[in-house]
Amino acid sequence: QVQLVESGGGLVQAGGSLRLSCVLSGSTFGDYAMAWFRQAPGKEREFVCVTRPFGGDTYYADSVKGRFTVSREGAKYTVNLQMDSLKPEDTAVYYCGARREQLFGGSYDYTSQTSFNSWGQGAQVTVSS
């Protein structure tokens, strides 16, 4: 069974940086699309970014493009989210999600949380103004 454990996060002033990490265990990391979603108080969980296997394509939400960078460390079964130029509106609980893909498999909506079936426990990110 796939398990995801997140680390990082915390409190930072606007304009600062934070880094989140998510470690996958229980399966082969190289087969998985790894995504980050976030949920602010009173709001629905929203897509942040995804890194896909078999080519390493990455996609970002417009709201974080140019400020956030997602990366994979295959040997460590880890996906990282480097968050720079943080804004108060980035404040949320950040969740790591995983979905097993197949080479030449079908397409899916990677911006939808329902496309991912394993989740981390969440990490709080708070950006003060």
C-alpha positions in Angstrom: 0.0 0.0 0.0 1.3 3.4 -1.0 2.1 5.8 1.8 3.0 9.4 1.5 4.7 11.4 4.3 5.2 15.1 4.0 7.6 17.4 5.7 8.5 21.1 5.7 6.1 24.0 5.7 5.8 26.6 8.5 5.4 30.3 8.9 7.1 32.9 6.6 6.8 36.5 5.7 5.5 37.6 2.3 8.3 37.4 -0.2 10.0 34.5 1.6 10.6 30.9 0.6 9.6 27.5 1.9 10.3 24.0 0.8 8.0 21.0 1.1 9.0 17.4 0.6 6.9 14.2 0.2 8.3 10.7 0.5 6.6 7.7 -1.2 6.9 4.2 0.2 5.2 0.9 -0.6 5.6 1.0 -4.3 7.9 2.0 -7.2 8.2 5.8 -7.2 9.1 5.9 -10.9 5.6 4.7 -11.9 3.8 7.6 -10.1 2.6 11.0 -11.0 3.2 13.2 -8.0 1.0 16.2 -7.4 0.6 19.0 -4.9 -2.8 20.4 -4.0 -3.6 22.9 -1.3 -6.7 23.8 0.7 -7.2 27.2 2.4 -9.8 27.6 5.2 -13.3 27.6 3.9 -12.2 26.7 0.3 -12.0 23.6 -1.8 -8.8 21.7 -2.4 -7.1 23.1 -5.5 -4.4 22.0 -7.8 -0.9 23.4 -7.4 1.4 21.4 -9.7 2.2 17.9 -10.9 5.2 16.0 -12.1 4.6 13.0 -14.2 6.7 9.9 -14.8 7.9 8.6 -18.1 9.2 11.9 -19.4 9.0 14.1 -16.4 6.5 16.6 -17.6 5.5 19.2 -15.1 2.5 21.4 -15.0 1.6 24.3 -12.7 -1.5 26.3 -11.8 -1.4 29.8 -13.1 -1.4 31.2 -9.6 2.0 29.7 -8.8 3.7 29.6 -12.2 7.1 31.2 -12.0 7.2 31.1 -8.2 6.9 27.4 -7.4 9.2 24.6 -8.6 8.4 20.9 -8.3 11.2 18.3 -8.6 11.7 14.6 -8.2 14.5 12.8 -6.5 14.1 9.3 -7.8 16.7 7.7 -5.6 15.0 9.0 -2.5 11.5 8.4 -3.6 10.9 12.1 -2.9 9.1 14.9 -4.6 9.9 18.5 -3.5 8.0 21.7 -3.8 10.2 24.8 -3.7 8.0 27.9 -3.0 9.5 31.3 -3.6 8.1 34.8 -3.6 5.3 33.6 -1.3 2.1 35.6 -0.9 -0.4 35.7 1.9 -2.9 34.0 -0.5 -0.6 31.0 -0.6 -1.6 30.2 3.0 -3.1 26.8 3.0 -2.6 23.2 4.0 -0.6 21.6 1.2 -1.2 17.9 0.3 0.9 15.6 -1.7 -1.0 13.2 -3.9 0.1 10.1 -6.0 -1.3 8.3 -9.0 0.2 5.3 -10.6 0.5 5.7 -14.3 1.2 3.2 -17.1 3.5 3.9 -20.0 1.3 4.8 -23.0 -1.7 4.8 -20.6 -4.8 7.0 -21.1 -5.1 10.6 -20.3 -6.7 12.0 -17.2 -7.4 15.3 -15.5 -4.3 15.9 -13.3 -5.8 19.1 -12.0 -8.6 17.1 -10.3 -8.0 15.7 -6.8 -10.2 12.7 -7.7 -7.5 11.6 -10.2 -5.1 10.8 -7.2 -5.8 8.0 -4.9 -3.0 8.3 -2.3 -2.5 11.3 -0.1 -0.1 12.7 2.5 -1.2 14.0 5.8 -0.9 17.7 4.8 1.6 20.4 5.7 0.6 23.9 6.9 2.0 26.8 5.1 1.3 30.3 6.5 2.4 33.5 4.8 2.1 36.7 6.8 1.8 40.1 5.3 
